[in-house]
Amino acid sequence: MKLLLDNMDELSAKIGYCAKREYENQILNSIYNYCLLFFCKETEVIILTREPLEVILYSKYYWFTQYMKKHNEINGYDAGIEQQKLKLIEELEQRLENVDWDLLQKIDDMMEK
């Protein structure tokens, strides 16, 4: 399964997404904005990239997992973020015919490294 991981700043610029300054840590802030790009501009990402919904949703999950990992490293565990991840899994179950649980596990495993 393809994920949208590269050239995220370029993708954001092409869509016209205006990055927010939520965190002092530049890496965390960038990852946060990549998440928001998928949450707030999903339709635009699909139109621009011409990727199927599956690619967009799994990429959303990937970036959210990266955000959670970096946020936990810097600020400690946050139950609210964990809850958001569970809601994202529910969204995958509702919007996809067959969830690729192996892919989600691989993404989660990357978070632990």
VMD Tcl script that builds the backbone (N, CA, C; Angstrom):
set m [mol new atoms 339]
animate dup $m
set s [atomselect $m all]
$s set {name element resname resid chain x y z} {
  {N N MET 1 A 0.853 -1.192 0.000}
  {CA C MET 1 A 0.000 0.000 0.000}
  {C C MET 1 A 0.884 1.236 0.000}
  {N N LYS 2 A 0.577 2.131 -0.865}
  {CA C LYS 2 A 1.292 3.397 -0.950}
  {C C LYS 2 A 0.812 4.342 0.163}
  {N N LEU 3 A 1.760 5.081 0.727}
  {CA C LEU 3 A 1.437 6.125 1.697}
  {C C LEU 3 A 2.023 7.438 1.201}
  {N N LEU 4 A 1.361 8.524 1.512}
  {CA C LEU 4 A 1.883 9.844 1.159}
  {C C LEU 4 A 2.792 10.310 2.292}
  {N N LEU 5 A 4.100 10.170 2.056}
  {CA C LEU 5 A 5.079 10.488 3.092}
  {C C LEU 5 A 6.069 11.556 2.646}
  {N N ASP 6 A 6.361 11.604 1.371}
  {CA C ASP 6 A 7.378 12.512 0.856}
  {C C ASP 6 A 6.750 13.800 0.338}
  {N N ASN 7 A 7.546 14.845 0.337}
  {CA C ASN 7 A 7.151 16.134 -0.241}
  {C C ASN 7 A 5.863 16.691 0.373}
  {N N MET 8 A 5.719 16.496 1.674}
  {CA C MET 8 A 4.494 16.945 2.341}
  {C C MET 8 A 4.370 18.477 2.350}
  {N N ASP 9 A 5.494 19.176 2.488}
  {CA C ASP 9 A 5.431 20.642 2.461}
  {C C ASP 9 A 4.981 21.129 1.086}
  {N N GLU 10 A 5.466 20.454 0.052}
  {CA C GLU 10 A 5.068 20.800 -1.312}
  {C C GLU 10 A 3.579 20.525 -1.529}
  {N N LEU 11 A 3.108 19.386 -1.058}
  {CA C LEU 11 A 1.690 19.051 -1.165}
  {C C LEU 11 A 0.839 20.085 -0.437}
  {N N SER 12 A 1.264 20.457 0.760}
  {CA C SER 12 A 0.530 21.475 1.530}
  {C C SER 12 A 0.443 22.788 0.765}
  {N N ALA 13 A 1.564 23.191 0.169}
  {CA C ALA 13 A 1.594 24.454 -0.570}
  {C C ALA 13 A 0.685 24.401 -1.796}
  {N N LYS 14 A 0.709 23.283 -2.522}
  {CA C LYS 14 A -0.128 23.150 -3.718}
  {C C LYS 14 A -1.614 23.206 -3.377}
  {N N ILE 15 A -1.966 22.684 -2.219}
  {CA C ILE 15 A -3.368 22.684 -1.793}
  {C C ILE 15 A -3.764 24.042 -1.221}
  {N N GLY 16 A -2.776 24.808 -0.792}
  {CA C GLY 16 A -3.057 26.105 -0.191}
  {C C GLY 16 A -3.314 26.025 1.297}
  {N N TYR 17 A -2.817 24.945 1.908}
  {CA C TYR 17 A -2.976 24.793 3.356}
  {C C TYR 17 A -2.013 25.743 4.063}
  {N N CYS 18 A -2.536 26.505 4.985}
  {CA C CYS 18 A -1.729 27.448 5.754}
  {C C CYS 18 A -1.352 26.794 7.086}
  {N N ALA 19 A -0.067 26.512 7.244}
  {CA C ALA 19 A 0.413 25.823 8.446}
  {C C ALA 19 A 0.158 26.662 9.694}
  {N N LYS 20 A -0.190 25.974 10.763}
  {CA C LYS 20 A -0.420 26.614 12.056}
  {C C LYS 20 A 0.828 26.470 12.924}
  {N N ARG 21 A 1.017 27.405 13.812}
  {CA C ARG 21 A 2.142 27.364 14.743}
  {C C ARG 21 A 1.592 26.959 16.100}
  {N N GLU 22 A 1.488 25.642 16.306}
  {CA C GLU 22 A 0.903 25.104 17.528}
  {C C GLU 22 A 1.964 24.743 18.560}
  {N N TYR 23 A 3.134 24.307 18.096}
  {CA C TYR 23 A 4.178 23.809 18.989}
  {C C TYR 23 A 5.504 24.510 18.717}
  {N N GLU 24 A 6.273 24.709 19.779}
  {CA C GLU 24 A 7.604 25.303 19.648}
  {C C GLU 24 A 8.560 24.376 18.910}
  {N N ASN 25 A 8.449 23.065 19.169}
  {CA C ASN 25 A 9.310 22.094 18.510}
  {C C ASN 25 A 8.941 22.040 17.030}
  {N N GLN 26 A 9.902 22.350 16.175}
  {CA C GLN 26 A 9.634 22.454 14.739}
  {C C GLN 26 A 9.214 21.119 14.120}
  {N N ILE 27 A 9.831 20.027 14.542}
  {CA C ILE 27 A 9.472 18.708 13.998}
  {C C ILE 27 A 8.046 18.346 14.381}
  {N N LEU 28 A 7.716 18.509 15.665}
  {CA C LEU 28 A 6.354 18.222 16.125}
  {C C LEU 28 A 5.358 19.106 15.399}
  {N N ASN 29 A 5.680 20.352 15.233}
  {CA C ASN 29 A 4.770 21.274 14.561}
  {C C ASN 29 A 4.547 20.872 13.102}
  {N N SER 30 A 5.598 20.443 12.429}
  {CA C SER 30 A 5.453 19.999 11.036}
  {C C SER 30 A 4.564 18.771 10.950}
  {N N ILE 31 A 4.810 17.791 11.806}
  {CA C ILE 31 A 4.006 16.561 11.794}
  {C C ILE 31 A 2.546 16.890 12.117}
  {N N TYR 32 A 2.331 17.772 13.070}
  {CA C TYR 32 A 0.982 18.214 13.429}
  {C C TYR 32 A 0.258 18.789 12.207}
  {N N ASN 33 A 0.961 19.606 11.449}
  {CA C ASN 33 A 0.354 20.209 10.262}
  {C C ASN 33 A 0.108 19.197 9.159}
  {N N TYR 34 A 0.953 18.180 9.041}
  {CA C TYR 34 A 0.697 17.120 8.060}
  {C C TYR 34 A -0.590 16.386 8.436}
  {N N CYS 35 A -0.789 16.172 9.724}
  {CA C CYS 35 A -2.039 15.542 10.182}
  {C C CYS 35 A -3.236 16.404 9.802}
  {N N LEU 36 A -3.137 17.681 10.112}
  {CA C LEU 36 A -4.250 18.584 9.821}
  {C C LEU 36 A -4.546 18.651 8.335}
  {N N LEU 37 A -3.522 18.549 7.515}
  {CA C LEU 37 A -3.723 18.544 6.072}
  {C C LEU 37 A -4.687 17.415 5.683}
  {N N PHE 38 A -4.471 16.223 6.233}
  {CA C PHE 38 A -5.344 15.088 5.912}
  {C C PHE 38 A -6.712 15.208 6.580}
  {N N PHE 39 A -6.762 15.779 7.781}
  {CA C PHE 39 A -8.038 15.919 8.475}
  {C C PHE 39 A -8.895 17.032 7.871}
  {N N CYS 40 A -8.267 18.134 7.492}
  {CA C CYS 40 A -9.017 19.315 7.056}
  {C C CYS 40 A -9.150 19.452 5.544}
  {N N LYS 41 A -8.237 18.870 4.804}
  {CA C LYS 41 A -8.211 19.062 3.350}
  {C C LYS 41 A -8.231 17.734 2.598}
  {N N GLU 42 A -8.917 16.748 3.159}
  {CA C GLU 42 A -8.923 15.407 2.574}
  {C C GLU 42 A -9.366 15.418 1.108}
  {N N THR 43 A -10.462 16.075 0.813}
  {CA C THR 43 A -10.976 16.105 -0.556}
  {C C THR 43 A -9.968 16.733 -1.502}
  {N N GLU 44 A -9.361 17.826 -1.088}
  {CA C GLU 44 A -8.369 18.492 -1.923}
  {C C GLU 44 A -7.148 17.602 -2.171}
  {N N VAL 45 A -6.739 16.841 -1.151}
  {CA C VAL 45 A -5.602 15.923 -1.302}
  {C C VAL 45 A -5.952 14.847 -2.323}
  {N N ILE 46 A -7.158 14.308 -2.241}
  {CA C ILE 46 A -7.592 13.284 -3.190}
  {C C ILE 46 A -7.604 13.836 -4.615}
  {N N ILE 47 A -8.147 15.021 -4.784}
  {CA C ILE 47 A -8.233 15.622 -6.119}
  {C C ILE 47 A -6.842 15.895 -6.681}
  {N N LEU 48 A -5.973 16.472 -5.879}
  {CA C LEU 48 A -4.639 16.846 -6.361}
  {C C LEU 48 A -3.762 15.627 -6.639}
  {N N THR 49 A -3.767 14.665 -5.723}
  {CA C THR 49 A -2.875 13.516 -5.870}
  {C C THR 49 A -3.460 12.421 -6.762}
  {N N ARG 50 A -4.788 12.438 -6.911}
  {CA C ARG 50 A -5.504 11.391 -7.662}
  {C C ARG 50 A -5.295 10.008 -7.046}
  {N N GLU 51 A -5.048 9.998 -5.757}
  {CA C GLU 51 A -4.891 8.734 -5.035}
  {C C GLU 51 A -6.247 8.294 -4.504}
  {N N PRO 52 A -6.446 6.983 -4.390}
  {CA C PRO 52 A -7.720 6.490 -3.850}
  {C C PRO 52 A -7.862 6.806 -2.360}
  {N N LEU 53 A -9.087 6.733 -1.898}
  {CA C LEU 53 A -9.392 7.032 -0.494}
  {C C LEU 53 A -8.522 6.221 0.458}
  {N N GLU 54 A -8.258 4.962 0.143}
  {CA C GLU 54 A -7.460 4.100 1.017}
  {C C GLU 54 A -6.087 4.707 1.290}
  {N N VAL 55 A -5.450 5.204 0.242}
  {CA C VAL 55 A -4.118 5.800 0.389}
  {C C VAL 55 A -4.187 7.013 1.308}
  {N N ILE 56 A -5.207 7.816 1.133}
  {CA C ILE 56 A -5.360 9.027 1.947}
  {C C ILE 56 A -5.603 8.656 3.411}
  {N N LEU 57 A -6.491 7.704 3.659}
  {CA C LEU 57 A -6.820 7.344 5.040}
  {C C LEU 57 A -5.650 6.662 5.752}
  {N N TYR 58 A -4.936 5.795 5.065}
  {CA C TYR 58 A -3.773 5.156 5.694}
  {C C TYR 58 A -2.651 6.166 5.909}
  {N N SER 59 A -2.522 7.125 5.011}
  {CA C SER 59 A -1.533 8.192 5.208}
  {C C SER 59 A -1.910 9.055 6.405}
  {N N LYS 60 A -3.191 9.323 6.534}
  {CA C LYS 60 A -3.700 10.072 7.695}
  {C C LYS 60 A -3.347 9.336 8.988}
  {N N TYR 61 A -3.563 8.030 8.984}
  {CA C TYR 61 A -3.237 7.213 10.161}
  {C C TYR 61 A -1.734 7.249 10.435}
  {N N TYR 62 A -0.939 7.135 9.382}
  {CA C TYR 62 A 0.516 7.176 9.542}
  {C C TYR 62 A 0.948 8.491 10.202}
  {N N TRP 63 A 0.499 9.605 9.647}
  {CA C TRP 63 A 0.938 10.897 10.178}
  {C C TRP 63 A 0.409 11.135 11.586}
  {N N PHE 64 A -0.806 10.672 11.863}
  {CA C PHE 64 A -1.318 10.830 13.218}
  {C C PHE 64 A -0.490 10.007 14.194}
  {N N THR 65 A -0.093 8.815 13.800}
  {CA C THR 65 A 0.744 7.969 14.654}
  {C C THR 65 A 2.092 8.629 14.903}
  {N N GLN 66 A 2.652 9.244 13.871}
  {CA C GLN 66 A 3.926 9.955 14.036}
  {C C GLN 66 A 3.755 11.153 14.974}
  {N N TYR 67 A 2.634 11.850 14.829}
  {CA C TYR 67 A 2.342 12.976 15.718}
  {C C TYR 67 A 2.244 12.506 17.172}
  {N N MET 68 A 1.522 11.418 17.371}
  {CA C MET 68 A 1.357 10.879 18.724}
  {C C MET 68 A 2.711 10.501 19.327}
  {N N LYS 69 A 3.545 9.853 18.534}
  {CA C LYS 69 A 4.868 9.442 18.998}
  {C C LYS 69 A 5.700 10.653 19.412}
  {N N LYS 70 A 5.780 11.644 18.537}
  {CA C LYS 70 A 6.605 12.820 18.823}
  {C C LYS 70 A 6.027 13.618 19.992}
  {N N HIS 71 A 4.713 13.743 20.037}
  {CA C HIS 71 A 4.069 14.466 21.129}
  {C C HIS 71 A 4.376 13.787 22.462}
  {N N ASN 72 A 4.287 12.447 22.489}
  {CA C ASN 72 A 4.571 11.705 23.719}
  {C C ASN 72 A 6.029 11.861 24.135}
  {N N GLU 73 A 6.945 11.880 23.178}
  {CA C GLU 73 A 8.371 12.070 23.481}
  {C C GLU 73 A 8.620 13.415 24.150}
  {N N ILE 74 A 7.965 14.428 23.655}
  {CA C ILE 74 A 8.227 15.792 24.129}
  {C C ILE 74 A 7.397 16.154 25.349}
  {N N ASN 75 A 6.117 15.809 25.325}
  {CA C ASN 75 A 5.189 16.274 26.357}
  {C C ASN 75 A 4.672 15.189 27.292}
  {N N GLY 76 A 5.015 13.930 27.023}
  {CA C GLY 76 A 4.491 12.842 27.826}
  {C C GLY 76 A 3.170 12.340 27.276}
  {N N TYR 77 A 2.720 11.253 27.849}
  {CA C TYR 77 A 1.497 10.585 27.397}
  {C C TYR 77 A 0.290 11.508 27.516}
  {N N ASP 78 A -0.591 11.428 26.515}
  {CA C ASP 78 A -1.816 12.222 26.510}
  {C C ASP 78 A -2.981 11.299 26.143}
  {N N ALA 79 A -3.854 11.049 27.093}
  {CA C ALA 79 A -4.983 10.142 26.872}
  {C C ALA 79 A -5.914 10.668 25.783}
  {N N GLY 80 A -6.022 11.958 25.643}
  {CA C GLY 80 A -6.875 12.548 24.609}
  {C C GLY 80 A -6.384 12.212 23.215}
  {N N ILE 81 A -5.079 12.227 23.025}
  {CA C ILE 81 A -4.514 11.879 21.726}
  {C C ILE 81 A -4.723 10.395 21.458}
  {N N GLU 82 A -4.559 9.572 22.486}
  {CA C GLU 82 A -4.815 8.136 22.344}
  {C C GLU 82 A -6.269 7.898 21.921}
  {N N GLN 83 A -7.190 8.649 22.501}
  {CA C GLN 83 A -8.611 8.532 22.161}
  {C C GLN 83 A -8.848 8.936 20.706}
  {N N GLN 84 A -8.168 9.975 20.245}
  {CA C GLN 84 A -8.295 10.399 18.853}
  {C C GLN 84 A -7.826 9.300 17.906}
  {N N LYS 85 A -6.784 8.595 18.292}
  {CA C LYS 85 A -6.283 7.503 17.461}
  {C C LYS 85 A -7.342 6.407 17.342}
  {N N LEU 86 A -8.005 6.095 18.431}
  {CA C LEU 86 A -9.067 5.090 18.391}
  {C C LEU 86 A -10.225 5.540 17.497}
  {N N LYS 87 A -10.537 6.824 17.531}
  {CA C LYS 87 A -11.581 7.360 16.656}
  {C C LYS 87 A -11.160 7.270 15.190}
  {N N LEU 88 A -9.879 7.463 14.935}
  {CA C LEU 88 A -9.371 7.349 13.577}
  {C C LEU 88 A -9.482 5.908 13.076}
  {N N ILE 89 A -9.216 4.950 13.943}
  {CA C ILE 89 A -9.384 3.537 13.576}
  {C C ILE 89 A -10.857 3.250 13.276}
  {N N GLU 90 A -11.755 3.802 14.073}
  {CA C GLU 90 A -13.190 3.643 13.812}
  {C C GLU 90 A -13.561 4.236 12.450}
  {N N GLU 91 A -12.968 5.377 12.129}
  {CA C GLU 91 A -13.225 5.997 10.827}
  {C C GLU 91 A -12.771 5.073 9.691}
  {N N LEU 92 A -11.603 4.459 9.840}
  {CA C LEU 92 A -11.124 3.525 8.829}
  {C C LEU 92 A -12.106 2.369 8.657}
  {N N GLU 93 A -12.594 1.844 9.761}
  {CA C GLU 93 A -13.544 0.730 9.710}
  {C C GLU 93 A -14.847 1.125 9.007}
  {N N GLN 94 A -15.276 2.354 9.212}
  {CA C GLN 94 A -16.534 2.811 8.623}
  {C C GLN 94 A -16.397 3.152 7.141}
  {N N ARG 95 A -15.245 3.664 6.755}
  {CA C ARG 95 A -15.116 4.194 5.400}
  {C C ARG 95 A -14.461 3.238 4.401}
  {N N LEU 96 A -13.818 2.197 4.895}
  {CA C LEU 96 A -13.168 1.238 4.010}
  {C C LEU 96 A -13.881 -0.103 4.087}
  {N N GLU 97 A -13.972 -0.773 2.967}
  {CA C GLU 97 A -14.599 -2.100 2.966}
  {C C GLU 97 A -13.800 -3.088 3.787}
  {N N ASN 98 A -12.505 -3.105 3.570}
  {CA C ASN 98 A -11.619 -4.031 4.275}
  {C C ASN 98 A -10.418 -3.269 4.813}
  {N N VAL 99 A -10.310 -3.180 6.113}
  {CA C VAL 99 A -9.169 -2.504 6.737}
  {C C VAL 99 A -7.953 -3.424 6.658}
  {N N ASP 100 A -6.839 -2.868 6.258}
  {CA C ASP 100 A -5.578 -3.614 6.196}
  {C C ASP 100 A -4.939 -3.555 7.589}
  {N N TRP 101 A -5.333 -4.501 8.440}
  {CA C TRP 101 A -4.864 -4.517 9.826}
  {C C TRP 101 A -3.359 -4.740 9.901}
  {N N ASP 102 A -2.805 -5.489 8.956}
  {CA C ASP 102 A -1.352 -5.706 8.935}
  {C C ASP 102 A -0.621 -4.387 8.713}
  {N N LEU 103 A -1.146 -3.562 7.814}
  {CA C LEU 103 A -0.524 -2.266 7.558}
  {C C LEU 103 A -0.602 -1.381 8.803}
  {N N LEU 104 A -1.751 -1.360 9.460}
  {CA C LEU 104 A -1.875 -0.561 10.685}
  {C C LEU 104 A -0.887 -1.039 11.744}
  {N N GLN 105 A -0.711 -2.355 11.842}
  {CA C GLN 105 A 0.248 -2.906 12.801}
  {C C GLN 105 A 1.673 -2.481 12.446}
  {N N LYS 106 A 2.004 -2.485 11.161}
  {CA C LYS 106 A 3.349 -2.057 10.745}
  {C C LYS 106 A 3.571 -0.590 11.084}
  {N N ILE 107 A 2.561 0.221 10.862}
  {CA C ILE 107 A 2.668 1.647 11.202}
  {C C ILE 107 A 2.834 1.811 12.704}
  {N N ASP 108 A 2.056 1.077 13.480}
  {CA C ASP 108 A 2.181 1.139 14.947}
  {C C ASP 108 A 3.549 0.662 15.402}
  {N N ASP 109 A 4.070 -0.391 14.762}
  {CA C ASP 109 A 5.395 -0.900 15.118}
  {C C ASP 109 A 6.483 0.145 14.864}
  {N N MET 110 A 6.317 0.930 13.791}
  {CA C MET 110 A 7.278 2.008 13.508}
  {C C MET 110 A 7.261 3.053 14.608}
  {N N MET 111 A 6.116 3.247 15.218}
  {CA C MET 111 A 5.985 4.224 16.285}
  {C C MET 111 A 6.814 3.822 17.502}
  {N N GLU 112 A 6.946 2.527 17.717}
  {CA C GLU 112 A 7.652 2.048 18.904}
  {C C GLU 112 A 9.163 2.025 18.726}
  {N N LYS 113 A 9.634 2.258 17.513}
  {CA C LYS 113 A 11.089 2.244 17.280}
  {C C LYS 113 A 11.691 3.599 17.524}
}
mol reanalyze $m
mol bondsrecalc $m
mol representation Tube
mol addrep $m
